[in-house]
Amino acid sequence: MRQALTWIGVAVLAACWLPGVGLYHLPDLAAWCALALVGSAMFVPAGHALSARPGLWPTAKSNREAYLVAALGAALLAAAMWAPWPHRLGLLMLGLAAPLHLPFLPRFVRALGWALLAAGLVLVVQGLVVVGYVEWTARFCDLGVWASRLAAWAGRWLGVPLTAGPQTINLQTMRQAHDFGISCSLLIDPVSVGFLAGGLGWVLLESWAVAGSGRALRSAWRRGLVLLATWAICLPLRAGLMFALYMHRVLRTNYDAPLDAMDQFWSTAVLLALQAAPVLLAWRLVRVAEPAPAPDPARRKEASDSSLPRRGVLAAAMAALACAAFTAAVLLDPVGPRKAGRVLVDEHATDWEPTQRPYDTEWYGHLSGYNYACIYDYSTRFYHTGRQETAITPAALAGCDVLVIKTPLLQYARREIDAIEDFVRQGGGLLLIGEHTDVFGSGRSLNAIARRFGFRFRYDCLFGVDSVFDDLWTPPLTPHPVVQHMPPMDFATSCSIDPRGSCGRSVITGVGLKNLPADYHALNLYPQVEDRPDMRYGAFVQLWATRHGAGRVLAFTDSTIFSNFSTFEPGKTELWMGMIEWLNHRNEVSFDLRWALLAIGAVLAVGCAWFSRRAGRGPTWLLCLAGGALGWAGTSMGVGAYSRAAMPLPHAQRELINVVIDRTVCDARLSKGGFIGGKSDGFGIFERWLLRLGVFTRRRAGADAFRGDLLVLLHPHLAGDQAWRDDLVRYVQDGGKLLVLDSPRNAESTTNLLLKPFSLAVGPRVPGGALDAVGCGADQEVTAPESYEVIGGRALATMGGKTVAAQAALGKGTVTLIGFASRFNDDQMGATGDVQPGPELRKVFNLQFSLVRHVLGLPADRR
């Protein structure tokens, strides 16, 4: 029964990674904690049994062993503090377990130490495998025809009428044919992979503890082969059971009801339940390791006195260096020397997302927002940016460092593609920006170029598994240089990249996603959002980087987010600048450093294993684990520091006015993914319209809020801490400009608290009426709803004889307080960014422009 509980624990811990990392669903802290706690508790009986063995410290009686215990625990806990959740848990368990194995401690304490050690080791191994699984399935989404034949055979053996095709597995039912994609996630699920990895980790640990170091590897080898064989047998049977369950649910669905049975394939409960067979077979077939004969006391003393310190330390050092080499191979992408920053945007092959017409105060409607004018203008502040409006030739690319090709609608001629490939080979940077499916032929045009570099854009759409139109990407612990300056970012609707085994790397890997192929019956090829058997789910590549000769290529999959209506939302401008800056560097070496680092790591790992085997029984393997954890943590930090130093944010070369929308004391509703809800508490249109004045917006919180020329507070209702309020005063004194918009709609206003140092405040309510804003340059009368009277400062606007907007100076800066902010709420501004304003609404827009021009000191004709 002890062994059965242990294998159940391995399976439960394997399942905890699904809610932990959000591979199929949004991360669920409660589910992760519950599964991790239950899975870890299953190791307590095994820990009690192992506590009867000599343990990690068979002769620990001197200060040397005590110091070693402290160092081990401290090393593992230090590495754990650097690791992100949920990967941190395993290292924390190992760090806490190290001192609990000393022989003079009570047996129940040592039993707890063994349980923590076993569960922690299983979690660490599973965590590493989960990271690899995500990257592998994102790169190699589909398996070969062999997988479909194997799964179809298993299904037929269970009575499910499956037919294997070259790219699909077909299931015929009364209502329709169900064509399943041959994906890794469908046939080799992450819980099964985690069970195998965690099981192998447990086998090695138990073999080491029971059989001793001399026989541990032989025992673990035999038991590991048995576990692998049982797992391989269960895998196709598990797929057959999934198809059987799917068929059962489909056949029991009422004829008039929609078919919706795909959710079982990403259900944590179902995937965990299907581990029952591997658990049972592992319990019955993977025998307990045979205990080693008691060693001769003299030899044991000799080993403890000499072998452990020297060989154990050597093994730990090699483990640290090996993990450092492997970590660098995965994370390090050398930045290289910077180029001159000459950026060329191709406009010849497309009239979609154009850059030519400026986003100003005169042009409104859908097309005014659906173009790249703002991001192009922003790029010109940092780079020498131009447009390519004729066919691409070598001469046109001669004075270019970065070529941007976005959603092309025309097919490129072969000579143009040859010119682009030569440009990259000679050191140029190429940015390919695609869109969902093959809308308007853009995918085919891009793939004619992308195939030269070993990858392609898939003709699909990506959606969230849980929330269809939510696709939030958060940068990892050590991000690629392209995304190192990014906050979390929302995608719109992207396609995915098929790397086809090319020697590049995924810069953005999205999880918790599912895809649908193009619908060629729709004008824009956008498919109806539904769960279908031919969809893939799990992890997808959304930004791909590769090198070619002296140059490099980036392929991004969501052109929409760089449109005027979306590009200044969090993360999107930072992504654009990161991509351009990365491509504005040249490769220093012509070979891939990853292979050299992997080879060095492999040699060091072999040396570590050799010294560990000769070090004798004791804590050598835990020393190696601690050394490896420190090697990973140190290299991860080092790579991040190198990337930040080698590729900092570029400095503006000409006038750049940044308007910061505060998110410290304000959380008013703003646009998300370019969409504005038209709500009465929203300021999405007000924020977007700021771009029409040639200024650039960003949302910031905390100290970052003061890194702009103008700070805007929209309906402030939080107080912030005293330090932040003091920084606000210093910001204005040093020349910063502060604009505060408040109104009676903001029931919990903190304006008076925030503006007390500036001698400004909101007072009684003022009934709605005609607004006179001549003081800020607005010469047209606007009707405003109920407002606040503004007390103090110089009047800028009045209503009914009461001041409703005023400005005060402090030091070198100014503070402007608006009491009629509700006039700029989305429901009062046309509800959508696509609005075509009539004469009255144009007056409201012009009022906003006049106010902002006045606050920033811009000329009245700026637009």
Summary of the structure (lengths in Angstrom):
residues: 863
radius of gyration: 31.3
end to end distance: 76.8
largest distance: 101.5
contacts: 3092
relative contact order: 0.09
helix: 48%
strand: 17%
